[in-house]
Amino acid sequence: MVVVRSNFLCLFLIFLSLAPSSHSISEAEALLQFKASITNARALDSWTPDTLPCPPQGNAWVGLNCANGQVRTITLFNMGLAGKIDIVPLEQLSGLKFIIMANNSFEGEIPAFNRLADLKAFYISSNKFSGEIPSDYFANMKALKKLWLDNNNFSGKIPESITQLPILRELRIENNQFSGPIPPLKQDSLADLDVSNNKLEGEIPEYLVKFNATAFKNNPGLCNEKLGMKCTNGAPPPEIDAVDAPDSPFSRSPPQLDTNKSLRVTWVVLAIVIILLALTIFFKTDKKEDSFAPLGKENLDETVQVHIPSPKRTLSSSSSKNRMGGSANYSRKSGASNAGGKLGSDLVVINDEKGVFGMSDLMKAAAEVLGNGGLGSAYKAMMSNGVSVVVKRMREMNAMTKETFDTEMRRIGSLKHNNILTPLAYHYRKDEKLMVSEFVPKGSLLYILHGDRGVSHSELNWATRLKIIQGIARGMGYLHSEFSSYELPHGNLKSSNVLLGSNYKPLLSDYAMYPLVNNTQSAQAMFAFKSPEAVLYQQVSHKSDVYCLGILILEILTGKFPSQYLNNQKGGTDVVQWVRTSLSEKRESELIDPEIAGASAASLDQMVKLLHIGAACTENDQDRRLDMKEAIRRIEEIQA
């Protein structure tokens, strides 16, 4: 018996030795396998076998954010990617918590994200995914907090396993083809819900009436008396096609009325013409729009690795030029830095706090694209002296003379304030301008608030958020004092233009640009042109900056990404209307970001006061809107 067992053990060990190895692969190998499943992946050219995804020094691969040498977040927003995603390799990324793949062209059934049980959030909005999601798909994803499936073509019932996600905070499934009833979503943690524009039916559960009726709109079969959606005693009303709707200009009439049929054809032709015209306008203006991900760092979704050539190098291919948005081969006459500043081919240093450097130093630096904003492109460059800078290429100032530009830049370069990021240098060319500023490692408020870089949510507590808001207000007060003669002292205040320094000190950037831009169309890329008076009457003033400040206050307190940042306002949350409605209905507690809502009663009282200030700053009527001084005075009165 002992001999038999011994022989069996030997055979078992021999079998194990012959079995294929199942050792884990490196993060780099896993990511390269994942990349291989994607088509049109030119945006991921920096993902190469000879580099590390998360190097100890230098830049991580495009779209990756790392913590402790491991990939924590994959952000592939709006990169033109397609194909059917292979999730299996990503199982090797033990630190992976967040995946953002929105605004691409992925298709087919939902990928196997549920193999990644430790995911806290994944965003696959605005792709071409379709089909039914298995009922038990989310059963093992107990860490999931944020789930965005909106703007796809999913069908069938909402997976029942979503009800088993114990800490789910955000569920966005609008603009799909989901049908059937809403499952019992009883999670107390659920703070953001949108199931609109589907084919859902039945009565909306009582525990979901805390959400606004807009979260359920355009589901003809849904009802709830408390939300003003009347329930009928029989089957739910049939769905009405757009051309059959009574209020539609394409409403069908009795077939015998040929004149009405002709009228309908005329309306259809007219609609097609309008759509074509709108598309033409969109594609002409699309390059000037800002792009925002729900969790994305400002425009890092477009990041690719590039190198600005040294004075003795030329770009060898058109593809290299395209990565820089054009030739990066500036003047070859760059010598020593131009701190005193004659206007010419070199950089003109207007702020020497970070040392003195010239164009030759800049062109030798390795750089990466940070993305395209409303007024041009931005790049990060590491100088040989160890200083990291951001270079902004401005193409919308072509009509400005050297002397005028120099005067304005020196005025901006002389600014001294704790909450203002002062530029370091500029470079003048007739067809474009460069502005050089210090790189702030912690990044923008947009990314810290809506994304994840290993930042502890406890760090972004109520006291920190109030500190950020008060710092922003002080910086705005300084700009409105220094540039009081400008129509827009800032003009482009939004969370992507608030950088966070050490101890979360806010630094305002991209300010005082309005007098420098070339034409009205370019100026309208600034966020101040989203204020009601600009949209309705094409007018801007100091109070347009106040409106922008109000949006920031509401964004920081609610934790919501404002739809106002998006040119078509499709996505995000209309924070102005949401806050206005909730305050009028005395439902202030619903507005506070759950991450800070657990503060003391005294703190909650201060938060509500600040919400009212944000609402007063975003009044549609300029006469009723606070002016900047009064807004700052009230903000300073708030205590942590």
Backbone torsions as a table, in degrees:
resi	resn	phi	psi	omega
1	MET	NA	-40.8	179.3
2	VAL	-66.8	-38.2	179.7
3	VAL	-64.4	-40.8	180.0
4	VAL	-62.3	-46.8	179.8
5	ARG	-62.0	-40.4	179.7
6	SER	-63.3	-44.2	178.5
7	ASN	-62.4	-41.2	179.5
8	PHE	-61.8	-40.3	179.5
9	LEU	-65.0	-41.0	178.9
10	CYS	-63.0	-44.5	178.8
11	LEU	-61.4	-39.4	179.7
12	PHE	-63.0	-43.2	179.1
13	LEU	-66.2	-39.1	177.4
14	ILE	-63.2	-40.9	178.4
15	PHE	-60.3	-42.6	179.1
16	LEU	-63.8	-38.2	-179.2
17	SER	-68.1	-27.2	-179.8
18	LEU	-88.4	-15.4	-177.9
19	ALA	-66.7	147.7	179.2
20	PRO	-62.4	142.5	-179.8
21	SER	-68.5	140.0	179.7
22	SER	-119.8	29.8	-177.7
23	HIS	-63.3	151.4	-178.7
24	SER	-75.1	154.3	179.4
25	ILE	-100.0	165.4	-179.1
26	SER	-72.7	165.3	178.1
27	GLU	-62.6	-38.3	179.6
28	ALA	-61.7	-46.9	179.2
29	GLU	-61.9	-41.5	-180.0
30	ALA	-62.2	-44.7	-179.0
31	LEU	-67.3	-35.6	178.1
32	LEU	-68.6	-36.9	174.5
33	GLN	-64.8	-41.5	176.9
34	PHE	-61.5	-44.8	179.3
35	LYS	-60.3	-36.5	-178.1
36	ALA	-62.4	-23.0	-179.9
37	SER	-83.8	-5.8	-176.2
38	ILE	-102.2	138.5	173.9
39	THR	-101.0	159.7	-178.7
40	ASN	56.8	47.2	-172.0
41	ALA	-98.2	31.6	-179.4
42	ARG	-61.1	-28.2	179.5
43	ALA	-65.7	-14.1	-178.2
44	LEU	-105.4	29.9	-178.4
45	ASP	-62.3	-23.3	-179.9
46	SER	-76.0	-9.7	177.2
47	TRP	-80.4	91.8	-175.9
48	THR	-126.9	151.5	-175.7
49	PRO	-64.7	-21.6	-174.6
50	ASP	-91.1	9.6	179.2
51	THR	-130.5	167.2	178.9
52	LEU	-99.8	139.4	177.2
53	PRO	-60.4	-39.5	-177.3
54	CYS	-128.3	76.2	-176.4
55	PRO	-69.2	151.3	177.5
56	PRO	-58.9	-34.1	176.7
57	GLN	-132.5	149.7	-179.3
58	GLY	95.3	-166.9	-172.4
59	ASN	-97.5	142.5	174.0
60	ALA	-72.0	166.4	175.8
61	TRP	-59.6	152.7	179.1
62	VAL	-53.4	133.3	175.6
63	GLY	83.6	0.6	-179.1
64	LEU	-111.0	142.3	169.2
65	ASN	-124.0	134.8	-169.9
66	CYS	-118.6	156.6	173.5
67	ALA	-144.6	126.9	-179.4
68	ASN	55.3	38.3	176.1
69	GLY	78.5	5.1	180.0
70	GLN	-117.7	151.1	176.4
71	VAL	-71.3	124.1	179.0
72	ARG	-107.2	-37.8	-176.8
73	THR	-133.4	135.0	171.2
74	ILE	-110.4	116.9	-177.9
75	THR	-119.1	100.5	-179.2
76	LEU	-118.0	51.7	-175.2
77	PHE	-80.5	128.8	169.3
78	ASN	57.4	46.5	-178.4
79	MET	-106.5	4.5	-179.6
80	GLY	73.8	19.9	-177.0
81	LEU	-78.1	154.1	-179.1
82	ALA	-147.1	-175.0	178.8
83	GLY	100.9	-171.9	178.2
84	LYS	-111.3	116.3	-169.8
85	ILE	-71.4	132.9	172.9
86	ASP	-97.7	108.6	-177.2
87	ILE	-82.7	-23.6	-171.9
88	VAL	-51.2	-46.0	-179.6
89	PRO	-59.3	-28.2	-176.6
90	LEU	-70.5	-11.6	175.5
91	GLU	-63.3	-19.4	179.5
92	GLN	-79.0	-9.9	-178.5
93	LEU	-91.1	89.4	-172.1
94	SER	-67.0	-23.0	-178.8
95	GLY	-94.7	1.4	-174.6
96	LEU	-69.8	125.6	-178.8
97	LYS	-124.1	-25.2	-173.3
98	PHE	-134.9	137.2	175.9
99	ILE	-131.3	125.8	177.0
100	ILE	-124.0	112.7	-179.2
101	MET	-129.5	28.0	-176.4
102	ALA	-71.6	159.9	174.4
103	ASN	59.0	50.1	172.4
104	ASN	-128.7	-159.9	-178.4
105	SER	-125.7	31.7	176.4
106	PHE	-64.6	147.9	-176.2
107	GLU	-141.4	177.5	-179.9
108	GLY	90.6	-167.4	179.6
109	GLU	-68.9	162.7	179.7
110	ILE	-60.0	130.9	178.6
111	PRO	-62.8	168.8	-174.4
112	ALA	-83.6	55.8	176.9
113	PHE	-61.2	-24.4	-177.7
114	ASN	-69.1	-7.2	172.1
115	ARG	-72.9	-18.2	-178.1
116	LEU	-98.2	81.3	-170.3
117	ALA	-65.8	-19.7	-176.8
118	ASP	-94.0	4.6	180.0
119	LEU	-61.8	135.9	174.8
120	LYS	-95.9	-24.7	-179.2
121	ALA	-159.6	142.1	164.2
122	PHE	-142.8	140.2	-175.1
123	TYR	-121.7	115.6	176.6
124	ILE	-126.7	30.4	-179.5
125	SER	-59.6	153.3	170.0
126	SER	55.5	52.9	169.4
127	ASN	-122.8	-155.0	-179.1
128	LYS	-124.4	29.9	178.3
129	PHE	-66.4	149.7	-176.5
130	SER	-150.2	180.0	177.7
131	GLY	85.8	178.4	-179.3
132	GLU	-87.1	147.6	175.2
133	ILE	-98.9	125.4	-178.6
134	PRO	-52.7	145.3	-175.8
135	SER	-59.3	-34.8	-176.1
136	ASP	-97.2	14.9	-172.4
137	TYR	-55.4	-42.8	-172.6
138	PHE	-95.8	10.0	-171.2
139	ALA	-58.4	-34.4	-175.7
140	ASN	-99.5	6.8	-175.1
141	MET	-99.0	60.9	-172.7
142	LYS	-68.9	-17.4	-179.1
143	ALA	-89.1	-2.6	-172.7
144	LEU	-69.6	126.5	178.3
145	LYS	-109.9	-34.4	-174.1
146	LYS	-130.7	124.8	-177.4
147	LEU	-132.9	111.8	-179.4
148	TRP	-119.4	109.7	178.7
149	LEU	-116.2	10.2	-170.1
150	ASP	-66.4	160.7	175.0
151	ASN	57.0	48.8	169.8
152	ASN	-127.1	-153.2	179.5
153	ASN	-133.4	38.4	177.6
154	PHE	-66.9	148.7	-178.8
155	SER	-134.9	-176.3	-178.6
156	GLY	78.6	-168.1	-177.4
157	LYS	-80.1	153.9	172.1
158	ILE	-64.8	127.1	-175.9
159	PRO	-55.5	129.3	-178.6
160	GLU	-62.6	-27.2	-176.5
161	SER	-68.2	-13.2	174.8
162	ILE	-61.5	-29.9	179.2
163	THR	-68.6	-13.4	-178.2
164	GLN	-95.2	6.7	179.1
165	LEU	-88.5	103.5	-166.5
166	PRO	-69.1	-26.3	-176.4
167	ILE	-119.2	25.6	-179.4
168	LEU	-62.6	127.3	-179.2
169	ARG	-107.6	-38.3	-174.4
170	GLU	-131.1	129.3	176.9
171	LEU	-132.1	111.6	-179.4
172	ARG	-121.6	108.7	179.5
173	ILE	-128.7	19.4	-177.2
174	GLU	-64.9	160.1	175.8
175	ASN	59.8	51.0	171.2
176	ASN	-130.2	-156.8	179.3
177	GLN	-125.6	29.2	179.6
178	PHE	-62.2	145.0	-178.5
179	SER	-133.1	175.9	-180.0
180	GLY	83.1	-171.7	-177.5
181	PRO	-80.4	163.7	173.0
182	ILE	-78.3	126.5	-180.0
183	PRO	-67.3	165.2	-176.7
184	PRO	-71.8	84.2	179.8
185	LEU	-84.5	87.7	-173.1
186	LYS	-102.4	10.3	-177.9
187	GLN	-63.0	127.5	175.7
188	ASP	-65.9	-24.9	-177.7
189	SER	-74.0	-17.9	-173.5
190	LEU	-66.0	115.2	-176.1
191	ALA	-117.5	-14.3	-177.0
192	ASP	-140.2	119.0	-177.6
193	LEU	-137.6	134.7	172.7
194	ASP	-147.0	113.7	178.0
195	VAL	-119.0	18.4	-174.4
196	SER	-67.3	161.0	175.3
197	ASN	58.1	51.3	171.6
198	ASN	-129.0	-155.9	178.4
199	LYS	-125.1	37.0	-177.0
200	LEU	-74.2	157.4	-178.4
201	GLU	-148.4	166.3	-179.5
202	GLY	99.6	178.0	-178.0
203	GLU	-82.7	136.2	178.1
204	ILE	-70.2	127.7	-176.9
205	PRO	-58.4	148.0	-177.8
206	GLU	-58.6	-36.5	-176.3
207	TYR	-74.4	-0.4	176.4
208	LEU	-107.9	1.1	-178.7
209	VAL	-72.6	-6.2	175.0
210	LYS	-67.7	-18.1	178.6
211	PHE	-89.2	150.3	-179.4
212	ASN	-63.9	152.1	-179.6
213	ALA	-59.6	-25.6	179.9
214	THR	-64.0	-21.3	178.6
215	ALA	-69.1	-14.4	-175.9
216	PHE	-119.8	2.4	-171.0
217	LYS	-64.5	159.4	177.9
218	ASN	58.6	37.2	164.9
219	ASN	-123.2	88.0	-169.9
220	PRO	-54.3	-24.6	-178.0
221	GLY	-89.6	-3.4	180.0
222	LEU	-87.7	149.4	178.0
223	CYS	-154.4	156.0	171.9
224	ASN	-170.5	121.4	-175.2
225	GLU	-60.5	-40.3	-177.1
226	LYS	-64.8	-27.8	179.7
227	LEU	-92.9	8.0	178.3
228	GLY	76.8	18.2	179.0
229	MET	-111.0	100.5	-170.4
230	LYS	-67.1	134.6	177.5
231	CYS	-90.9	140.9	178.1
232	THR	-101.8	157.1	-176.8
233	ASN	-81.5	5.2	-179.8
234	GLY	-132.3	-144.7	179.5
235	ALA	-67.5	152.2	177.3
236	PRO	-62.1	150.8	-177.2
237	PRO	-60.9	144.5	-179.8
238	PRO	-64.1	150.5	177.9
239	GLU	-73.2	141.8	-176.8
240	ILE	-107.1	123.3	177.2
241	ASP	-68.0	153.7	-176.7
242	ALA	-55.7	-37.2	-176.9
243	VAL	-79.5	-10.9	179.4
244	ASP	-100.4	-10.2	-176.2
245	ALA	-61.8	138.2	-177.4
246	PRO	-59.0	-32.8	-176.5
247	ASP	-89.1	0.4	-176.1
248	SER	-80.6	141.7	175.1
249	PRO	-67.2	-9.9	179.7
250	PHE	-103.6	20.7	-178.3
251	SER	-56.5	137.9	-178.9
252	ARG	-79.1	141.8	178.5
253	SER	-116.7	167.0	178.0
254	PRO	-52.5	138.3	-172.8
255	PRO	-60.1	-22.8	-176.4
256	GLN	-75.2	-11.9	-177.6
257	LEU	-92.1	88.4	-177.2
258	ASP	-63.7	-32.3	-179.1
259	THR	-64.0	-38.5	177.9
260	ASN	-67.5	-35.2	177.8
261	LYS	-63.4	-43.2	178.3
262	SER	-63.0	-39.1	178.8
263	LEU	-62.6	-40.1	179.6
264	ARG	-63.6	-41.5	177.5
265	VAL	-60.6	-40.9	178.9
266	THR	-61.1	-43.6	178.9
267	TRP	-61.7	-41.2	-179.8
268	VAL	-61.6	-46.5	179.0
269	VAL	-60.1	-44.5	179.3
270	LEU	-60.9	-42.0	179.4
271	ALA	-62.4	-41.0	179.7
272	ILE	-62.7	-42.9	179.0
273	VAL	-60.2	-44.4	180.0
274	ILE	-62.6	-42.1	-179.8
275	ILE	-63.4	-44.0	179.1
276	LEU	-62.4	-40.7	178.3
277	LEU	-63.4	-43.2	179.6
278	ALA	-63.2	-40.4	178.5
279	LEU	-64.1	-39.8	178.7
280	THR	-60.8	-46.0	178.9
281	ILE	-63.0	-40.9	-178.7
282	PHE	-60.2	-48.6	-176.4
283	PHE	-69.7	-23.8	176.4
284	LYS	-76.1	-29.8	-176.1
285	THR	-102.3	-9.4	-172.6
286	ASP	-59.8	-34.5	-177.6
287	LYS	-68.3	-16.0	-177.9
288	LYS	-96.7	-0.3	-175.5
289	GLU	-87.7	150.1	171.3
290	ASP	-79.6	150.4	177.1
291	SER	-117.2	134.5	-178.1
292	PHE	-135.0	135.5	171.4
293	ALA	-98.4	153.3	178.7
294	PRO	-56.9	-33.0	177.1
295	LEU	-115.6	3.5	-164.9
296	GLY	-79.4	143.5	168.2
297	LYS	-69.2	144.8	-168.8
298	GLU	-53.5	109.3	171.5
299	ASN	62.2	12.5	175.1
300	LEU	-69.7	-10.7	175.9
301	ASP	-61.7	-20.9	-178.4
302	GLU	-98.0	8.2	-172.0
303	THR	-65.5	132.4	167.5
304	VAL	-135.9	154.1	179.8
305	GLN	-79.6	131.5	177.4
306	VAL	-138.1	166.9	175.1
307	HIS	-132.9	125.3	173.5
308	ILE	-73.8	127.0	-173.4
309	PRO	-68.9	149.9	174.2
310	SER	-73.8	168.4	-176.1
311	PRO	-58.4	-23.8	-177.3
312	LYS	-98.8	7.6	-179.4
313	ARG	-115.1	152.9	172.5
314	THR	-124.2	157.0	177.2
315	LEU	-73.8	126.9	-171.1
316	SER	-86.9	-12.2	-177.3
317	SER	-145.4	157.8	178.8
318	SER	-67.6	-29.1	179.1
319	SER	-65.3	-36.2	177.1
320	SER	-65.1	-38.5	178.5
321	LYS	-65.0	-39.8	-177.9
322	ASN	-64.8	-32.0	179.7
323	ARG	-62.9	-31.1	179.1
324	MET	-92.3	6.5	-178.8
325	GLY	72.1	23.4	-176.8
326	GLY	135.7	-178.4	-178.6
327	SER	-66.3	133.6	175.3
328	ALA	-97.6	10.0	-175.3
329	ASN	-85.7	84.9	179.4
330	TYR	-78.2	-170.3	-174.8
331	SER	-52.9	139.1	177.9
332	ARG	-89.1	3.7	-175.5
333	LYS	-96.2	14.4	-177.6
334	SER	-68.0	121.4	177.8
335	GLY	-117.3	-129.7	177.2
336	ALA	-68.5	160.2	-176.7
337	SER	-65.4	156.9	-172.3
338	ASN	-109.3	59.8	-173.6
339	ALA	-63.4	-38.2	179.2
340	GLY	-73.8	-29.6	164.9
341	GLY	91.5	59.3	165.2
342	LYS	-73.4	148.3	-177.9
343	LEU	-81.9	123.5	-178.6
344	GLY	-173.5	-142.9	-171.5
345	SER	-82.5	-14.8	-174.5
346	ASP	-96.5	174.7	172.8
347	LEU	-69.1	144.0	173.4
348	VAL	-106.5	110.1	-178.5
349	VAL	-79.1	123.3	-179.5
350	ILE	-112.8	-3.1	-179.8
351	ASN	-155.1	106.5	-172.6
352	ASP	-96.0	23.0	-178.8
353	GLU	-62.0	-28.6	-179.7
354	LYS	-105.6	21.2	179.2
355	GLY	96.2	-179.7	-177.8
356	VAL	-116.4	132.2	-179.8
357	PHE	-147.8	162.7	-177.0
358	GLY	-122.1	-177.7	-178.7
359	MET	-63.6	-33.7	179.6
360	SER	-62.5	-38.3	177.0
361	ASP	-63.7	-40.8	-177.7
362	LEU	-67.8	-41.4	-176.6
363	MET	-72.5	-18.9	177.0
364	LYS	-85.1	-11.6	-173.3
365	ALA	-80.7	142.1	170.4
366	ALA	-71.4	140.1	-174.5
367	ALA	-137.2	158.9	172.8
368	GLU	-135.5	147.0	-178.7
369	VAL	-74.7	131.4	174.6
370	LEU	-98.0	-12.0	174.1
371	GLY	126.3	-179.8	-179.6
372	ASN	-108.7	126.4	174.9
373	GLY	-105.2	-170.3	-176.4
374	GLY	-65.9	-28.7	-174.6
375	LEU	-111.3	2.2	179.5
376	GLY	154.7	-167.1	-176.9
377	SER	-101.6	159.8	178.7
378	ALA	-131.9	141.9	-178.8
379	TYR	-134.3	147.2	172.7
380	LYS	-102.6	133.8	179.6
381	ALA	-132.3	138.2	176.3
382	MET	-100.8	114.4	-178.1
383	MET	-78.0	160.5	-178.2
384	SER	-64.7	-23.1	178.9
385	ASN	-85.2	6.9	176.7
386	GLY	90.7	-2.7	179.7
387	VAL	-85.8	128.2	175.1
388	SER	-94.3	134.2	-179.2
389	VAL	-129.8	161.1	172.5
390	VAL	-111.5	128.1	179.3
391	VAL	-109.7	122.1	177.6
392	LYS	-106.9	127.7	178.2
393	ARG	-98.3	116.1	-177.0
394	MET	-103.9	115.4	-179.1
395	ARG	-103.3	0.4	-173.1
396	GLU	-105.5	24.0	-179.1
397	MET	-125.6	28.1	-169.2
398	ASN	-65.6	-24.9	-175.3
399	ALA	-84.8	-1.7	-173.4
400	MET	-86.6	136.0	178.3
401	THR	-75.2	161.6	178.2
402	LYS	-58.3	-45.0	-175.5
403	GLU	-63.9	-43.6	-180.0
404	THR	-65.0	-45.6	-179.3
405	PHE	-62.9	-42.3	179.7
406	ASP	-61.3	-42.5	179.8
407	THR	-61.3	-45.8	-178.1
408	GLU	-67.1	-42.3	-177.5
409	MET	-67.9	-37.1	178.0
410	ARG	-68.1	-33.3	176.5
411	ARG	-65.2	-43.7	178.4
412	ILE	-67.4	-38.6	-179.1
413	GLY	-67.4	-16.4	179.9
414	SER	-88.3	-3.9	-176.7
415	LEU	-66.9	138.3	178.0
416	LYS	-134.9	107.1	177.9
417	HIS	-157.9	144.9	-177.5
418	ASN	-61.2	-24.2	-175.3
419	ASN	-113.8	22.4	178.5
420	ILE	-123.7	130.2	174.2
421	LEU	-90.4	108.7	-176.6
422	THR	-88.5	130.4	178.8
423	PRO	-59.3	155.5	179.8
424	LEU	-97.2	-37.9	-174.1
425	ALA	-160.1	169.6	173.8
426	TYR	-144.3	165.1	175.6
427	HIS	-136.0	132.3	-176.1
428	TYR	-106.9	128.1	165.6
429	ARG	-134.8	156.1	-175.9
430	LYS	-62.5	-40.4	-174.2
431	ASP	-93.2	-9.3	175.3
432	GLU	-165.2	162.1	-179.5
433	LYS	-126.2	151.4	173.2
434	LEU	-114.8	139.5	172.0
435	MET	-124.0	129.3	-176.6
436	VAL	-112.7	127.7	178.9
437	SER	-132.0	163.2	176.4
438	GLU	-67.3	140.7	174.8
439	PHE	-80.9	130.4	-179.9
440	VAL	-105.0	108.2	-169.0
441	PRO	-59.4	-36.6	-174.7
442	LYS	-65.7	-23.4	174.9
443	GLY	93.5	-169.3	-174.4
444	SER	-85.5	156.9	175.1
445	LEU	-59.9	-36.5	178.3
446	LEU	-53.1	-48.5	-175.5
447	TYR	-75.4	-39.0	179.3
448	ILE	-64.5	-38.8	-175.2
449	LEU	-77.3	-39.7	-173.4
450	HIS	-107.4	-7.9	-178.3
451	GLY	-116.7	-154.5	179.8
452	ASP	-152.2	125.8	174.9
453	ARG	-127.8	35.7	-175.2
454	GLY	79.9	9.7	-179.2
455	VAL	-75.8	129.1	176.7
456	SER	-71.5	131.6	179.3
457	HIS	-62.2	-25.5	178.8
458	SER	-66.5	-24.6	177.6
459	GLU	-72.0	-32.0	-179.9
460	LEU	-91.7	52.8	-177.2
461	ASN	-83.7	-174.6	-176.6
462	TRP	-61.6	-43.9	-178.5
463	ALA	-62.4	-40.4	179.5
464	THR	-67.0	-41.9	-179.2
465	ARG	-65.9	-39.1	177.5
466	LEU	-65.5	-40.1	177.4
467	LYS	-59.4	-41.4	179.3
468	ILE	-64.9	-46.9	-179.2
469	ILE	-62.3	-44.3	-179.3
470	GLN	-67.3	-35.4	176.0
471	GLY	-65.9	-41.0	176.3
472	ILE	-60.6	-45.2	-178.9
473	ALA	-61.7	-41.7	179.4
474	ARG	-65.6	-40.7	176.8
475	GLY	-62.7	-40.2	178.3
476	MET	-66.8	-38.3	176.8
477	GLY	-60.6	-40.7	178.6
478	TYR	-64.5	-45.6	179.8
479	LEU	-63.7	-39.2	-179.6
480	HIS	-70.8	-20.7	173.8
481	SER	-82.1	-45.3	-176.5
482	GLU	-71.8	-33.1	-176.4
483	PHE	-120.0	42.6	-176.1
484	SER	-63.3	-22.9	-179.8
485	SER	-81.1	-12.2	-180.0
486	TYR	-79.6	145.0	173.4
487	GLU	-62.2	-38.6	179.9
488	LEU	-128.0	94.8	179.0
489	PRO	-57.4	-36.7	172.5
490	HIS	-105.7	-72.5	175.1
491	GLY	94.4	-22.4	-175.6
492	ASN	-139.3	40.5	-178.5
493	LEU	-77.3	118.8	175.2
494	LYS	-159.9	169.5	-171.2
495	SER	-65.0	-25.9	178.1
496	SER	-73.4	-17.3	178.4
497	ASN	-105.2	18.0	170.5
498	VAL	-114.8	109.8	179.6
499	LEU	-94.7	147.5	-176.6
500	LEU	-110.2	116.2	178.6
501	GLY	-86.0	-161.6	179.8
502	SER	-61.3	144.2	-178.6
503	ASN	58.4	27.9	176.2
504	TYR	60.7	31.3	174.1
505	LYS	-73.6	122.9	-178.2
506	PRO	-76.9	139.8	177.8
507	LEU	-126.1	119.7	-178.9
508	LEU	-81.2	137.5	177.9
509	SER	-131.6	172.8	175.3
510	ASP	61.9	35.5	-175.6
511	TYR	-101.7	166.1	173.7
512	ALA	55.7	30.3	-178.9
513	MET	-90.5	-16.0	-171.8
514	TYR	-57.5	-43.2	179.9
515	PRO	-69.6	-15.8	-174.3
516	LEU	-91.2	-18.4	-173.4
517	VAL	-75.2	161.8	-166.2
518	ASN	-83.8	-34.8	-175.1
519	ASN	-154.4	171.3	-176.4
520	THR	-62.3	-40.2	-178.2
521	GLN	-61.3	-41.1	178.8
522	SER	-67.0	-41.8	-180.0
523	ALA	-60.1	-32.0	-176.4
524	GLN	-72.1	-5.6	171.4
525	ALA	-73.6	-15.1	178.9
526	MET	-74.4	148.4	-173.8
527	PHE	-67.8	-26.1	178.2
528	ALA	-59.5	-22.7	179.0
529	PHE	-80.3	4.2	170.4
530	LYS	-94.3	-3.2	178.2
531	SER	-66.6	153.1	-176.3
532	PRO	-55.7	-40.5	-177.5
533	GLU	-68.2	-30.9	177.7
534	ALA	-74.4	-40.1	180.0
535	VAL	-67.5	-42.8	-174.1
536	LEU	-85.0	-39.1	-170.4
537	TYR	-124.9	3.9	-178.8
538	GLN	55.7	38.5	179.1
539	GLN	-121.5	141.5	174.8
540	VAL	-131.6	157.9	-179.2
541	SER	-160.6	-176.8	176.2
542	HIS	-56.0	-31.6	-177.9
543	LYS	-73.6	-14.1	172.1
544	SER	-68.9	-35.9	173.0
545	ASP	-64.3	-36.7	178.2
546	VAL	-63.0	-41.6	177.3
547	TYR	-57.7	-45.9	179.2
548	CYS	-61.3	-40.5	176.9
549	LEU	-61.6	-41.7	178.9
550	GLY	-61.9	-41.5	177.4
551	ILE	-60.1	-42.3	179.4
552	LEU	-62.7	-42.4	179.2
553	ILE	-59.9	-47.3	-179.0
554	LEU	-65.8	-38.0	179.0
555	GLU	-62.4	-44.7	-176.6
556	ILE	-69.3	-39.1	-177.7
557	LEU	-75.8	-37.3	-177.7
558	THR	-88.1	-22.7	-175.2
559	GLY	75.4	9.1	-177.6
560	LYS	-93.7	146.4	174.2
561	PHE	-82.0	118.6	-174.5
562	PRO	-70.6	132.2	175.3
563	SER	-64.5	-21.2	-179.8
564	GLN	-61.4	-22.9	179.6
565	TYR	-72.6	-20.3	-176.1
566	LEU	-94.5	136.5	-175.2
567	ASN	-63.5	-35.3	178.4
568	ASN	-97.5	-1.0	179.5
569	GLN	54.6	26.1	175.0
570	LYS	-96.1	105.2	-175.1
571	GLY	120.0	170.8	-179.1
572	GLY	66.9	-163.7	-178.6
573	THR	-127.2	133.9	173.8
574	ASP	-74.3	85.6	-172.9
575	VAL	-64.3	-30.8	-178.9
576	VAL	-65.0	-51.3	-177.6
577	GLN	-69.4	-39.8	-179.3
578	TRP	-61.9	-47.4	-179.7
579	VAL	-66.6	-42.2	-178.7
580	ARG	-60.3	-45.3	-179.5
581	THR	-66.0	-46.0	-177.0
582	SER	-66.0	-38.2	178.5
583	LEU	-66.1	-39.4	-179.6
584	SER	-67.5	-26.6	-179.5
585	GLU	-98.6	10.7	178.0
586	LYS	59.1	37.9	179.2
587	ARG	-114.1	44.5	-175.5
588	GLU	-59.6	-34.3	-175.0
589	SER	-62.4	-25.2	179.8
590	GLU	-70.2	-20.5	-172.8
591	LEU	-82.1	-28.2	-172.5
592	ILE	-72.1	133.9	176.2
593	ASP	-53.4	126.1	-179.9
594	PRO	-54.3	-24.4	-179.9
595	GLU	-64.7	-23.9	-179.3
596	ILE	-120.7	-1.1	-174.9
597	ALA	-70.0	-14.6	-179.2
598	GLY	-85.7	11.0	179.8
599	ALA	-69.7	177.4	-178.3
600	SER	-66.3	164.2	179.5
601	ALA	-60.9	-38.4	179.3
602	ALA	-63.8	-40.6	178.4
603	SER	-66.4	-41.0	177.9
604	LEU	-60.9	-37.2	177.6
605	ASP	-62.4	-40.5	177.9
606	GLN	-67.5	-37.3	177.5
607	MET	-62.1	-43.1	179.8
608	VAL	-64.0	-39.7	176.5
609	LYS	-60.4	-40.7	-179.8
610	LEU	-68.9	-35.0	174.8
611	LEU	-59.8	-41.9	179.1
612	HIS	-64.6	-35.5	177.1
613	ILE	-66.1	-43.5	177.5
614	GLY	-60.5	-40.4	178.3
615	ALA	-65.8	-39.1	179.3
616	ALA	-68.2	-27.2	178.1
617	CYS	-78.2	-16.9	-177.1
618	THR	-110.6	19.4	175.1
619	GLU	-57.9	138.2	179.0
620	ASN	-64.1	-39.6	-178.6
621	ASP	-82.4	118.4	-178.7
622	GLN	-58.4	-35.2	-177.8
623	ASP	-65.6	-29.3	179.8
624	ARG	-91.0	-15.1	-179.6
625	ARG	-74.1	144.5	176.8
626	LEU	-62.1	150.7	168.7
627	ASP	-88.3	169.4	-171.7
628	MET	-63.0	-43.4	-178.1
629	LYS	-61.4	-43.9	-179.5
630	GLU	-67.7	-39.5	178.2
631	ALA	-60.8	-44.1	-179.8
632	ILE	-65.2	-41.4	179.3
633	ARG	-59.0	-45.4	-179.4
634	ARG	-67.7	-38.5	179.1
635	ILE	-63.9	-40.0	-179.5
636	GLU	-65.6	-22.9	179.7
637	GLU	-76.8	-18.9	-179.6
638	ILE	-71.1	138.4	-177.9
639	GLN	-120.7	145.9	178.2
640	ALA	-82.9	NA	NA
